[in-house]
Amino acid sequence: MNNPHPQQKDLTPFDGELGVATSLEHMLVDGLELEALRLHQFEANNCKFRRCKLSGAQLLDCYFVNCRFEDCDMSNARVDGTRWDNTDFSDCKMIGINWSTVSRLLFDVRFTHCNLRYSSFRNMRLERIVFADCVAQECSFVETNLRDAEFRGTDLRGAVFAKSDLRQADFRDAQNYWIDPRENNTRGTLISYEGAVMLAQVFDMRLD
C-alpha cells in the first residue's frame, strides 16, 4: 500500500515558513497556531495538518490536494474559491464554515468525527460525499446535490434539507434528521425504520 504522505518534512512548532510560502509538498504541519491567518493562492500537495488552530483563517483561492487535516480547529474559516482534491478531515472542529463559497471546479472531501455545526453546504454538488460520525446540527443543505451521499452515524438535529437531490442518499445510520419528501427529491433515499415511523406520523400514515 502506498504511503499517502511520503517523506514528510516536519514543521513543529510552526516557524513562520507557511506564512511566506506559496506552496508546500510532502509536509507535516504540526501545532500551527495562527488564528485569522490569511493565505491567498496557496497550494498544498500531500501534506498533513495536525493539531492546527486556524479558526477565522482566510484560505482564499487555495488548492489542497491529497491532504489530511487531523484534530484541527478551523471554525469560522473562509474558504472562498478554494479547491479541495482528495482531502480528509478527521476529528476537526469546523463550526460555522460557509462551504458554498468554495471553487465549483473541485470539492472532493471526506469528514470523519468532525464538528460541523452551523455550516452551510447550500447549492453545492456533493455527490457521494461521506459524513462519518460527525455532528452536523443546524447545517444548511438547501438546493444541494447529495445523490449517493452517506451520513453514517452523523447527528443532523436541526439540519435543513430543502429543494435538494437526495436520490440514493443513505440516512440509515444518521440521527435526529428530518426530510420532507415534498420539498426534496427522495427517490431511492435510504432511511431507517425509525425514520420511516417519523414520516408516517407526520403524514398520518400507518406502518404494519
N, C-alpha and C positions, 0 to 999 in steps of 0.2 A: 504494500500500500504506500503510495507516495505521500510524503510529508507536505501538507498544505502550506507550511511556513518554514521552508528550508533555510538554514544558516542565518537565522535572525540575529541582528545586532541588538544589543540591549541598551535602551535609553532609561536607566534607572539610577538616580532620580532624573526627572526632566531637566535638561541643561540649557534650554533655550534654542536648541537646534531646530526644533519643529517650527518655531516662530518665524524663522527666516528661510527655511527650506521651501522649495516649490514642489518637492516630491520626496517620497520615502519608498524604499523597496526592501522586502525581507527584514523588516524592523520590528522589534518588540518595544513597545512604548508602555512603560510600567510606572504607575503612580503620578501621572501628569496631573497637575493641579492648576488649571488655568480656566477658571470660570470667566465667561464673557470673552474668550479667545475669538479672534476674527481671522478666518482663513478664506482666501479667495483664489479660485482656480488651483487649488492644491490637489495633488494626486498621491494615493497610497496604494501600493501593489503588494499583495501577500504580506500584510502587516497584521500584528496583533496588538490591540489596545487593551490594557488590563489595569483595573482599579483607577481609571482616569476620571477626573472631575471636570466635566465640560458643560455644566449647567449654564444656560444662557449663551453658549457659544454660537458664533455665526459661521456656518460651513456653507459658503456661497459658491455655487458653480464648481464644486469639487468633484472628484472621481475616486471612489473606493472600489477596488476590485480584489476579490479573493481575500477579504479581510475578516477579522473577527474581533468583536468587542465583548469583553468579559468584565462583569462587575463594575460597569461604568455608570456615572450619573450624567445624563445628557438632557435632563429636564429643561423644558422651555428653549431648547436649542432651535436655531433657524437653519433650515436645510434647503433654502431656495436654489433651484436649478441644479442640485447635486445628483449625481448618478451613483447608484449602488448596484454593483455587479457581483453576485455570488458572495453576499456578505451575511454573516451570522451575528446576532445579538443574543447574549446569554447572561442571565442574572443582572440585567441592566435596569436602571431607573430612568424612564423616558417619559415623564409626565408632561402633558400639555404641548406635545410637538404637533405642528401642522404639517403632516407629511404630504398634503396635497400640493405643496409648492415645489416638490422635487422635480427633477427632469422627467418628462414623459417618455423619454427615449429608453430609459433603463431603470427598473426597480425590481431587483431580484434579491430578496432578503428572507431571513427566517428569524422568528422571535421565539426564544425559549426561556421560561421563568423570568419574563420581563414585566415591569410595571408600566403600563401604557395608559394609565388613567387620563381622561380628558383630551386624548389625542384625536386628530381629525384625519380620516382617510377619504375625505369627500372627493367624489368624481375621479377616482383612481382605478387603474386596471391592476387588480390583484389576483388574477387567475392563478390557482394552485398555490397560493401563499399558505404558510403554516404558522399558526399561533399555538404554541405548545405550553400548557401550564402557565399561562400569563394572566395578569389582571388587566382587563380591557374595559373597566367600568366607565360609563358615561362617554364612550368613544362614539364618533360620528362615522357611520358608513352610509352616507347619503349619495345616491347616484354612483354607487361603487360596483365595479365588476368583480365579484367574488366567486365566480364559477370555479368549482372544484377546490375551493379553499377548505382548510381544515382548522377547526377550533378545538383541538384536543385539550381537555382539562382546563379550559380558559373561562374565567369569570366575566360574563358580559352584562352584569347588572347595570341597567340604565343605558346601555348602548343603543343607539338609534340605527335601525335599518329601514331605509325608505328609498323607493324608486331604484332599488339595486337588483343586480343579477345574481341570484343565489342558486342557480341551477347546479345540481350535484354537490353543493357545498355540504360539508359534514359537521353537524352540530351535535352528534350523538353523545359526545363526552363533554360538551360545553355545559356551563352552569349559568342559571339565572338569566337566560336570554328570552327575548320576546320578538317574534317575527310575525308581521301581519301579511298573510298571503294576498291580500287585496292591494297592497302597496308595493309588493316585490315580486319578481319572477322566481317562483319557488318550485318549478318543475324539477323533480328528481332530488330535491333537497332532503338530506338525511337528518332526522331528528330522533330523539329518544322517546321512549314510551311516556315519560313524564311530560315531555314537550307536547306530545300528541294529546294527552289528557288536558293540558292547559288550553290548547287550541279548541278542543271540544267544549270546554266550559265556556270560553268566550263566545263561541259561535253557536251555543245551545245545541250541541250535538251529543250523542251518547256512544261510548265505546263499550262493546260487549266482549 
